[in-house]
Every structure is written in C-alpha cells, then in structure tokens.
C-alpha cells in the first residue's frame, strides 16, 4: 500500500490517431455566438477574479458532470470515444476532498468500462464496483500516514488556475452571467487543462493544439457554472478534436449523511 490512499478520477487520452481535415473546417472562435448579446465588462478583470476567488473559498460541496468526446480519423482509420463522469465532492476547510461519490462510463469502438466509487466521510476507505449488478467492495488503507482522497478536476483548483490567467481571456457579461473566452491559444492554457483534467498526450505536443475555452460564472453568487473546452490538432492531411463539457451545480447542497457509509446496505 502506498503512503497515500488516493482515489483518482483520471481522464487519460492517448492522442495518436489523427483525422483528415476534409469536412472539418472550423470558425476562428466557436463561442462567438455565445457572447453575441453580451458586452465586455467595465470593471478590471483582476478585481472580478479577486471577487470570484473570495466567493468560492467557502464552497464545501459540489456536483460536477464531465462529458468528453474525442473524434479522430486517418485515411485508413476512424476513431470515436465518449466518456461521462459524475463527481459529488465534499471539501474540508482547507479545500481538500473529505468524501464523495464518483461515477464513470467510457465507450470506444467495441470497448467500454463502468465504475462507481463512494468515498465515505466516516472513515478513509473506498467502496467500489465495476457494474451496476456487482456487489460493492470495500478497500481501506494500512498506511501509517493520514490517508487522503484525490480527484480531478477539483473545483477549487480550477477556480484558482482560471482566475490566475487574466491575460488569456476576454470577459463579457449579460444579465445573469460572466462569460470568459480565451483571447489567445497559449500552450500554457492547454497545459493547465492537461494538469487539471489529467490529459496524457502521445505523439503530439501541447503547443500543436488550438484550444478554445469558455467559462461561465453565475453573476449573483460568482459560482463556476460551466467550463467548455474545444481542442483541435490539424495538419494538411490530419485532424483531431477533443471536446470537454463540465457542468457544476448543487453548491453546498450535498447532504453529509448520504456519504456516511458503514455497510453495503447503506449504498442501496
């Protein structure tokens, strides 16, 4: 057993297959229509980001749904994979994960996988199963060090990283939301997403991708609502596209008693 008891929800993408560009022409900014009726903010971005960080520091629970699609094709091969993940996460006062529920379903060609995991609040353990009909199995840690839970992306980490990159975004507002759209295709922005979503590249580099990012914050409470990523690699003969849509909800609405688990009956 390792020194830390880690539960990792990892998006590992082997980006080896590339697709022909025929039929894949794209506009410069796929999110232009989303801000058509919005206007650029009047306040300084740094002031808004400071307010966003302060408003989210005390968030103690969150529900996030991540929908990922990758399409690619060569002259000889075509490739499509889809993954949906649900994370219900509860945080301590230091913004560390102290419990939750993780669900993941993945499909690619004829292959598929399924995973459910509970991270109980009342002890450091993991209850898991790999199908809806399986019995739950419990795993505990024998480590002498204090075990921790781990999941990516982490709501608080995303807030910190996104609001530390003001130079990369144009910020709009409408009646209900602040909408951030990246103003350049900096490789540093893609590398940040790589780390937060744990994206593994093979055969291509971060700087080879064109990445468009749109982030929406609720205007009243400044909560992060949506994060949409469209990343593309394109050459004369090849094309690859990765779309990640992350939706956040239920800020501080998760009930602690739903994550206190002693026996399998508590999971039914």
C-alpha positions in Angstrom: 0.0 0.0 0.0 1.4 3.4 -0.9 1.9 6.2 1.7 -1.2 8.0 0.4 -4.5 6.4 -0.2 -5.6 8.0 -3.5 -8.8 7.8 -5.4 -8.1 9.3 -8.8 -10.7 10.0 -11.4 -8.3 10.3 -14.4 -9.0 11.3 -17.9 -6.2 9.6 -19.8 -6.2 10.3 -23.5 -3.8 8.6 -26.0 -3.8 11.1 -28.8 -2.2 9.0 -31.5 -4.8 8.9 -34.3 -5.3 12.0 -36.4 -8.1 12.8 -38.8 -8.3 14.3 -42.3 -9.3 17.9 -42.4 -11.9 17.4 -45.2 -15.3 18.3 -43.7 -13.8 19.7 -40.5 -13.3 23.4 -41.4 -13.9 25.5 -38.2 -14.6 29.1 -37.4 -11.9 31.1 -35.6 -14.0 31.3 -32.5 -16.6 28.6 -31.9 -18.1 30.5 -28.9 -18.7 33.8 -30.8 -22.4 33.2 -30.8 -22.5 32.8 -27.0 -21.5 36.4 -26.4 -23.4 37.9 -29.3 -25.8 39.7 -26.9 -23.3 40.2 -24.1 -20.9 43.1 -23.6 -17.4 43.4 -22.3 -17.2 44.0 -18.6 -16.4 47.5 -17.3 -14.6 46.5 -14.2 -10.9 45.4 -14.2 -10.6 41.6 -14.7 -8.3 41.4 -11.7 -11.0 42.9 -9.5 -13.6 40.4 -10.8 -11.2 37.4 -10.3 -10.4 38.5 -6.8 -14.1 38.6 -6.0 -14.6 35.2 -7.6 -11.9 33.6 -5.5 -13.3 35.1 -2.3 -16.8 34.0 -3.1 -15.8 30.4 -3.7 -13.3 29.9 -0.9 -16.0 28.6 1.4 -17.8 26.2 -1.0 -17.9 22.9 0.9 -19.6 20.6 -1.6 -20.2 20.5 -5.4 -21.7 18.3 -8.1 -19.8 18.2 -11.4 -20.7 16.4 -14.6 -18.0 16.0 -17.3 -18.8 14.9 -20.8 -15.8 14.2 -23.0 -15.8 13.3 -26.7 -12.8 12.7 -28.9 -13.1 12.2 -32.7 -10.2 11.4 -35.0 -9.6 9.8 -38.3 -6.8 8.9 -40.7 -7.0 7.9 -44.3 -7.3 4.3 -43.1 -8.8 4.6 -39.6 -11.6 6.3 -37.7 -11.8 6.7 -34.0 -14.5 7.9 -31.6 -14.5 7.8 -27.8 -17.0 9.2 -25.3 -16.8 9.4 -21.5 -19.2 10.7 -18.9 -18.2 11.3 -15.4 -20.1 12.5 -12.3 -18.4 13.7 -9.2 -20.1 14.7 -6.0 -17.4 16.1 -3.8 -17.3 17.4 -0.2 -14.4 19.6 1.0 -12.9 20.4 4.3 -11.9 23.9 5.4 -8.6 23.6 3.6 -10.4 22.8 0.3 -9.2 19.2 0.4 -11.6 16.4 -0.5 -13.0 14.6 2.5 -15.7 12.5 0.9 -17.9 12.0 -2.1 -19.2 9.8 -5.0 -17.6 9.2 -8.4 -19.2 7.6 -11.4 -17.6 7.0 -14.8 -18.7 5.4 -18.0 -16.5 5.1 -21.1 -17.2 3.8 -24.6 -14.8 3.4 -27.5 -15.5 1.3 -30.6 -16.3 -2.2 -29.1 -14.7 -1.5 -25.7 -16.4 0.0 -22.7 -16.0 0.4 -19.0 -18.1 1.3 -15.9 -17.0 2.5 -12.5 -18.7 3.7 -9.3 -16.9 4.7 -6.1 -18.0 6.1 -2.8 -15.6 8.0 -0.6 -17.2 7.8 2.9 -16.9 10.7 5.3 -16.9 8.5 8.4 -13.7 6.6 7.5 -11.0 6.7 4.9 -12.0 3.9 2.6 -13.3 3.3 -0.9 -16.4 1.4 -1.8 -16.3 0.5 -5.5 -17.9 -1.7 -8.2 -17.4 -2.0 -11.9 -21.0 -2.8 -12.9 -24.5 -2.0 -11.7 -25.2 -5.6 -10.7 -21.9 -6.2 -8.8 -21.6 -6.2 -5.1 -19.8 -3.3 -3.6 -16.2 -3.9 -2.4 -14.5 -2.0 0.4 -10.8 -1.1 0.3 -9.0 0.5 3.2 -5.5 1.8 3.8 -2.8 0.3 6.0 -0.7 3.4 5.7 0.8 4.9 8.8 0.4 8.3 7.3 -3.0 10.1 7.2 -4.7 8.9 4.0 -6.3 11.4 1.6 -8.9 11.4 -1.2 -7.9 12.7 -4.6 -10.0 13.6 -7.7 -9.5 15.6 -10.8 -10.7 18.1 -11.9 -11.0 19.7 -8.5 -13.5 22.7 -8.3 -11.2 24.8 -6.0 -8.1 24.1 -8.0 -9.9 25.1 -11.3 -11.1 28.4 -9.7 -7.5 29.2 -8.7 -6.0 28.3 -12.0 -8.6 30.0 -14.2 -8.5 33.3 -12.2 -4.7 33.4 -12.3 -4.7 33.7 -16.1 -6.5 37.0 -16.7 -4.2 37.8 -19.6 -5.6 34.9 -21.6 -9.3 36.0 -21.5 -11.8 38.4 -22.7 -14.6 38.7 -20.2 -18.2 39.5 -21.1 -21.4 39.9 -19.0 -25.1 39.6 -19.6 -28.0 39.9 -17.1 -27.2 36.6 -15.3 -23.6 35.6 -16.1 -20.0 36.5 -16.6 -18.6 34.7 -19.6 -14.9 34.2 -20.2 -13.5 33.3 -23.6 -9.7 32.9 -24.2 -8.2 35.6 -26.2 -5.3 33.6 -27.5 -4.2 30.0 -28.0 -1.4 29.9 -25.4 0.2 26.5 -24.9 0.3 27.4 -21.2 -3.5 27.4 -21.1 -3.7 23.9 -22.7 -1.0 22.7 -20.2 -3.1 24.0 -17.3 -6.1 22.0 -18.6 -3.8 19.0 -19.1 -3.0 19.1 -15.4 -6.5 19.7 -14.1 -8.1 17.0 -16.3 -5.1 14.8 -16.4 -4.9 14.6 -20.1 -2.0 12.5 -21.5 -0.6 13.2 -24.9 1.2 10.8 -27.2 2.8 11.8 -30.5 1.8 15.4 -30.3 2.7 18.4 -28.1 0.6 20.9 -26.2 1.7 23.7 -28.5 0.4 21.8 -31.5 -3.2 22.3 -30.3 -5.6 25.1 -31.0 -7.7 25.4 -27.8 -10.9 27.4 -27.3 -12.2 27.8 -23.8 -15.4 29.2 -22.4 -16.1 29.6 -18.7 -19.4 30.8 -17.2 -19.8 32.2 -13.7 -23.1 33.0 -12.0 -23.3 36.8 -11.7 -25.1 36.8 -8.3 -23.0 34.3 -6.3 -20.0 34.1 -8.6 -20.1 30.3 -8.7 -18.4 28.5 -11.5 -21.2 27.1 -13.7 -19.8 25.8 -16.9 -16.4 25.0 -18.5 -16.3 24.1 -22.2 -13.1 23.1 -23.9 -12.7 22.6 -27.7 -9.1 21.5 -28.6 -8.0 20.7 -32.1 -4.9 19.5 -33.9 -4.9 20.0 -37.6 -2.4 19.5 -40.5 -2.9 19.3 -44.2 -4.0 15.7 -44.0 -5.0 15.1 -40.4 -7.4 16.4 -37.8 -8.2 15.6 -34.2 -10.8 17.2 -32.0 -11.4 16.8 -28.2 -14.5 18.4 -26.6 -14.9 18.6 -22.8 -18.1 20.0 -21.3 -18.1 20.3 -17.5 -21.2 21.5 -15.7 -21.3 22.4 -12.0 -24.3 22.5 -9.7 -25.6 21.9 -6.1 -23.1 24.3 -4.4 -23.2 23.5 -0.7 -26.4 21.4 -1.2 -25.0 17.9 -0.7 -26.1 16.1 2.5 -23.4 14.7 4.6 -25.5 11.8 5.8 -25.6 10.5 2.2 -21.8 9.9 2.4 -21.6 8.2 5.8 -21.3 4.5 4.9 -20.8 1.5 7.2 -22.2 -1.4 5.3 -23.3 -2.3 1.7 -26.9 -1.7 2.8 -26.1 2.0 3.1 -25.3 2.0 -0.6 -28.6 0.5 -1.8 
